[in-house]
Amino acid sequence: MAITGLAGCLDQEDSAYEQRIQEENQLIEDYLENNQIETERLTSGVHFEVLRENNSGSAVDDESIVAIYYSLRTLEGKAIDSVDSNALPVRFFHAQNAPNALFPRGINIGVGHMREGEQYRFYIPSYQAFESYSFNQLLPKEAILVADVEVDKIESEDEIRESNQQDIMAYAETKSLTGVQELPSGIFFQSLEEGTGSSPKSNNQVKVSYKGYYLDEEVFDESEDNKPIEFVIGRNSVIFGFEQGILQMKKGEKARIFIPSHLGFEGGVQVIPEAIREDFLEEYNIRNWRPYESVVFDVELIDIQ
């Protein structure tokens, strides 16, 4: 009886979800018809309208790193957010098998049909956007979204690495940091306070305290007071760049480790608008790592065993 009852509840939920999909699809169809807008509908339910073509631009391929500008509003016309060419473009990982690399996911799906320099308008049902998630007065629950998207650039991993390297060097110069060195591993390292003895080696257990932040100095993680973390070198229990920095240190040393994204958190999950990012990722228990950004760790190596 209990199993039958549960199955009945799940059937009702599935039925309600399917009904909402149909209703949202109809709302978009009605809007397009009433405004005499011609679009192409993708199997995902996302519609797109070509605003600017660029047949000579490189096509977005699967597993591309894409940089875009965008504006975002509801189907009713309420403005949500925009990022234009006066700011840095938004980067994310595009792959048909990883639509959740960007929210609203309908943009990630739609961008796969674009080329560099093109601008499309996407009509995105909530089931390809944020579904039932809402944020204050900015983003309504089950919002159907309209996104104008321009593909600024398709970037290679080498270009991302070069960009990260330049960003780190620019940060060090702006902050007048001395003694910052690029190591063969690809990280940048600055000793802040000397330690004693030898450096850790593979299979040594180390105890460290740390603070991690981006180059704009937004802190994303730090060890608790009087509660350093412990890990074994060579066990892949921390990101590669962090471990490479620890290997340069001596017991008691304090240092600053600059880690390009390919040695850190790599792609991460992108969320737009930025205003909802932290709340959205926390709501769905997703780590808040910005895609393709360098990170900095201020570290103290407390002990080596």
C-alpha positions as CSV (number, residue, x, y, z in Angstrom):
1,M,0.0,0.0,0.0
2,A,2.8,2.4,0.9
3,I,4.6,1.7,-2.4
4,T,1.4,2.2,-4.3
5,G,0.8,5.5,-2.6
6,L,4.3,6.8,-3.3
7,A,4.0,5.8,-6.9
8,G,0.8,7.7,-7.1
9,C,2.4,10.9,-5.7
10,L,5.3,10.6,-8.1
11,D,2.9,10.2,-11.0
12,Q,1.1,13.4,-9.9
13,E,4.4,15.3,-9.7
14,D,5.4,14.1,-13.1
15,S,2.0,15.0,-14.5
16,A,2.2,18.5,-13.0
17,Y,5.7,19.0,-14.4
18,E,4.6,17.9,-17.9
19,Q,1.6,20.3,-17.7
20,R,3.9,23.2,-16.7
21,I,6.2,22.4,-19.7
22,Q,3.2,22.5,-22.0
23,E,2.0,25.7,-20.5
24,E,5.3,27.4,-20.8
25,N,5.8,26.3,-24.3
26,Q,2.4,27.7,-25.2
27,L,3.1,31.0,-23.4
28,I,6.3,31.4,-25.5
29,E,4.4,30.4,-28.7
30,D,1.7,32.9,-28.0
31,Y,4.2,35.7,-27.2
32,L,6.0,35.1,-30.5
33,E,2.8,35.0,-32.5
34,N,1.4,38.1,-30.9
35,N,4.6,40.0,-31.5
36,Q,5.1,38.6,-35.0
37,I,8.5,37.2,-34.2
38,E,9.9,34.3,-36.2
39,T,12.2,31.9,-34.4
40,E,13.6,28.4,-34.7
41,R,12.7,26.0,-31.9
42,L,15.3,23.6,-30.6
43,T,14.3,20.2,-29.3
44,S,15.2,21.4,-25.8
45,G,12.3,23.9,-25.9
46,V,14.5,26.9,-26.3
47,H,13.6,29.3,-29.2
48,F,16.2,31.5,-30.9
49,E,16.1,34.5,-33.1
50,V,19.1,35.6,-35.1
51,L,19.9,39.3,-34.4
52,R,23.3,39.4,-36.1
53,E,25.1,36.8,-38.2
54,N,28.8,36.3,-38.8
55,N,29.3,33.4,-41.2
56,S,33.1,33.9,-41.2
57,G,33.3,33.4,-37.4
58,S,34.5,30.2,-35.8
59,A,31.6,28.0,-34.7
60,V,31.1,27.1,-31.1
61,D,32.1,23.4,-30.9
62,D,31.3,20.9,-28.2
63,E,33.7,21.4,-25.2
64,S,34.5,25.0,-26.1
65,I,35.4,27.7,-23.6
66,V,33.1,30.6,-24.6
67,A,33.1,34.2,-23.6
68,I,29.8,36.1,-24.0
69,Y,28.1,39.4,-23.4
70,Y,24.4,39.3,-22.6
71,S,21.3,41.0,-21.4
72,L,18.6,39.1,-19.5
73,R,14.9,39.9,-18.9
74,T,11.7,38.1,-18.2
75,L,9.2,37.3,-21.0
76,E,7.0,40.1,-19.5
77,G,9.9,42.6,-20.1
78,K,11.3,43.0,-16.5
79,A,15.1,43.7,-16.8
80,I,17.2,41.3,-14.8
81,D,20.9,41.9,-15.7
82,S,23.3,42.7,-18.5
83,V,27.0,42.6,-19.2
84,D,28.2,44.6,-22.3
85,S,31.5,45.3,-24.0
86,N,32.4,47.9,-21.3
87,A,33.0,45.0,-18.9
88,L,34.8,41.7,-19.0
89,P,32.8,39.0,-20.9
90,V,31.4,36.0,-19.0
91,R,33.3,32.7,-19.5
92,F,31.8,29.2,-19.3
93,F,32.3,25.7,-20.6
94,H,30.0,24.7,-23.4
95,A,29.2,21.1,-23.9
96,Q,25.9,19.4,-24.9
97,N,26.5,16.7,-22.3
98,A,27.2,19.3,-19.6
99,P,24.4,22.0,-19.9
100,N,24.6,22.6,-16.1
101,A,28.0,24.3,-16.6
102,L,26.0,27.5,-17.1
103,F,22.7,28.7,-15.6
104,P,20.3,29.5,-17.1
105,R,21.2,26.3,-19.0
106,G,19.2,27.4,-22.0
107,I,21.9,29.8,-22.9
108,N,24.5,27.1,-22.8
109,I,22.3,24.9,-25.0
110,G,21.6,27.7,-27.5
111,V,25.2,29.0,-27.8
112,G,26.1,25.7,-29.4
113,H,24.4,27.0,-32.5
114,M,26.4,30.2,-32.7
115,R,29.6,31.6,-34.2
116,E,32.0,34.2,-32.9
117,G,30.7,37.7,-33.4
118,E,27.1,36.6,-33.7
119,Q,24.2,37.8,-31.6
120,Y,21.1,35.7,-30.9
121,R,18.0,36.2,-28.8
122,F,16.9,33.2,-26.8
123,Y,13.4,32.5,-25.4
124,I,14.0,30.1,-22.5
125,P,11.3,28.3,-20.6
126,S,11.9,28.0,-16.9
127,Y,12.6,24.2,-17.2
128,Q,15.7,25.2,-19.2
129,A,16.5,28.1,-16.8
130,F,16.1,28.2,-13.0
131,E,12.9,26.2,-12.7
132,S,11.3,26.9,-9.3
133,Y,14.3,28.9,-7.9
134,S,13.7,32.6,-7.2
135,F,15.7,35.4,-5.8
136,N,14.2,38.3,-3.9
137,Q,12.5,40.7,-6.4
138,L,15.1,40.1,-9.1
139,L,14.2,36.7,-10.3
140,P,10.6,35.4,-10.1
141,K,9.8,31.7,-9.6
142,E,9.4,29.6,-12.8
143,A,10.4,32.7,-14.9
144,I,10.5,32.4,-18.6
145,L,13.6,34.3,-19.7
146,V,14.6,36.3,-22.8
147,A,18.4,36.5,-23.3
148,D,20.2,38.5,-25.9
149,V,23.6,36.8,-26.2
150,E,26.7,37.8,-28.2
151,V,29.6,35.4,-28.6
152,D,32.6,37.6,-28.0
153,K,35.2,34.9,-28.3
154,I,35.9,31.1,-28.3
155,E,39.0,30.6,-26.2
156,S,41.5,27.8,-26.2
157,E,43.0,26.4,-23.0
158,D,46.4,28.0,-24.0
159,E,44.7,31.4,-24.3
160,I,43.1,30.9,-20.9
161,R,46.5,30.0,-19.4
162,E,48.1,33.1,-20.9
163,S,45.3,35.3,-19.7
164,N,45.6,33.9,-16.2
165,Q,49.3,34.4,-16.2
166,Q,48.9,38.1,-17.3
167,D,46.3,38.7,-14.7
168,I,48.5,37.3,-11.9
169,M,51.5,39.4,-13.0
170,A,49.3,42.5,-13.3
171,Y,47.9,41.9,-9.8
172,A,51.5,41.6,-8.4
173,E,52.5,44.8,-10.1
174,T,49.4,46.7,-9.0
175,K,49.9,45.6,-5.4
176,S,53.7,46.3,-5.6
177,L,54.5,42.8,-4.4
178,T,58.1,41.8,-4.3
179,G,59.7,38.4,-4.7
180,V,56.9,36.8,-6.8
181,Q,58.3,34.1,-8.9
182,E,56.8,31.8,-11.6
183,L,57.7,28.2,-10.9
184,P,58.2,25.4,-13.5
185,S,54.9,23.9,-12.3
186,G,53.0,27.0,-13.6
187,I,52.1,28.5,-10.2
188,F,53.5,31.9,-8.9
189,F,55.0,31.9,-5.4
190,Q,55.9,34.6,-2.9
191,S,57.5,33.8,0.4
192,L,56.1,36.1,3.1
193,E,57.9,34.8,6.2
194,E,60.8,32.3,6.3
195,G,60.5,28.9,7.9
196,T,63.1,26.3,9.0
197,G,64.2,22.8,8.2
198,S,63.4,20.9,5.0
199,S,60.4,21.1,2.6
200,P,57.7,18.4,2.6
201,K,58.0,15.4,0.2
202,S,55.6,12.9,-1.2
203,N,53.7,10.9,1.5
204,N,54.5,13.5,4.2
205,Q,51.4,14.7,6.2
206,V,51.2,18.5,6.4
207,K,49.2,20.8,8.6
208,V,48.4,24.2,7.1
209,S,46.2,27.2,7.7
210,Y,45.0,29.2,4.7
211,K,42.8,31.8,3.1
212,G,41.8,31.5,-0.5
213,Y,40.6,34.4,-2.6
214,Y,40.3,35.7,-6.2
215,L,42.3,38.5,-7.7
216,D,39.5,40.9,-6.9
217,E,40.2,39.8,-3.3
218,E,36.8,38.2,-2.8
219,V,37.4,35.4,-0.2
220,F,35.9,32.0,-1.2
221,D,37.4,29.8,1.5
222,E,39.6,29.8,4.6
223,S,40.5,27.5,7.4
224,E,38.8,28.1,10.8
225,D,40.8,29.8,13.6
226,N,42.9,27.3,15.4
227,K,41.6,24.5,13.1
228,P,44.2,24.0,10.3
229,I,43.7,21.3,7.7
230,E,45.8,18.2,7.3
231,F,46.5,16.2,4.2
232,V,49.1,13.8,2.7
233,I,51.3,15.1,-0.1
234,G,50.7,13.1,-3.3
235,R,47.2,11.8,-2.6
236,N,45.4,14.3,-4.8
237,S,43.4,15.5,-1.8
238,V,43.9,19.2,-2.6
239,I,44.1,21.0,-6.0
240,F,47.4,20.5,-7.8
241,G,48.5,24.1,-7.6
242,F,48.0,24.3,-3.9
243,E,50.1,21.2,-3.3
244,Q,52.9,22.5,-5.6
245,G,53.0,25.7,-3.5
246,I,53.2,23.7,-0.2
247,L,56.2,21.7,-1.7
248,Q,58.1,25.0,-1.9
249,M,57.7,25.8,1.8
250,K,59.5,24.9,5.0
251,K,57.9,24.3,8.4
252,G,56.7,27.6,9.9
253,E,56.9,29.4,6.6
254,K,54.1,31.8,5.4
255,A,53.7,32.2,1.7
256,R,51.3,33.4,-1.0
257,I,50.5,31.0,-3.8
258,F,49.0,32.2,-7.1
259,I,47.3,29.4,-9.0
260,P,46.1,29.7,-12.7
261,S,42.8,28.1,-13.3
262,H,44.2,25.0,-15.1
263,L,46.1,24.1,-11.9
264,G,43.1,25.1,-9.7
265,F,39.4,24.8,-10.1
266,E,39.2,25.0,-13.9
267,G,35.7,25.4,-15.3
268,G,33.4,25.5,-12.3
269,V,29.8,26.4,-12.7
270,Q,28.8,29.8,-14.2
271,V,25.7,31.5,-13.0
272,I,24.2,34.7,-14.4
273,P,23.2,37.2,-13.2
274,E,26.1,37.5,-10.8
275,A,23.8,38.9,-8.1
276,I,22.2,35.5,-7.6
277,R,25.3,33.3,-8.0
278,E,26.2,32.8,-4.3
279,D,22.6,32.1,-3.2
280,F,21.8,29.8,-6.1
281,L,24.9,27.7,-5.7
282,E,24.3,27.4,-2.0
283,E,20.7,26.5,-2.5
284,Y,21.7,23.5,-4.7
285,N,24.9,22.7,-2.8
286,I,27.3,23.5,-5.6
287,R,30.8,24.7,-4.9
288,N,31.2,28.4,-5.6
289,W,34.2,28.3,-7.9
290,R,34.4,31.0,-10.6
291,P,35.1,29.5,-14.0
292,Y,38.6,30.0,-15.5
293,E,39.8,32.5,-12.9
294,S,43.1,32.4,-11.0
295,V,43.0,32.0,-7.3
296,V,45.4,33.1,-4.5
297,F,46.1,31.3,-1.2
298,D,47.8,32.9,1.8
299,V,49.2,29.9,3.6
300,E,51.1,29.0,6.7
301,L,52.8,25.6,6.8
302,I,52.4,24.7,10.5
303,D,53.8,21.2,10.6
304,I,55.3,18.4,8.5
305,Q,55.2,14.7,9.6
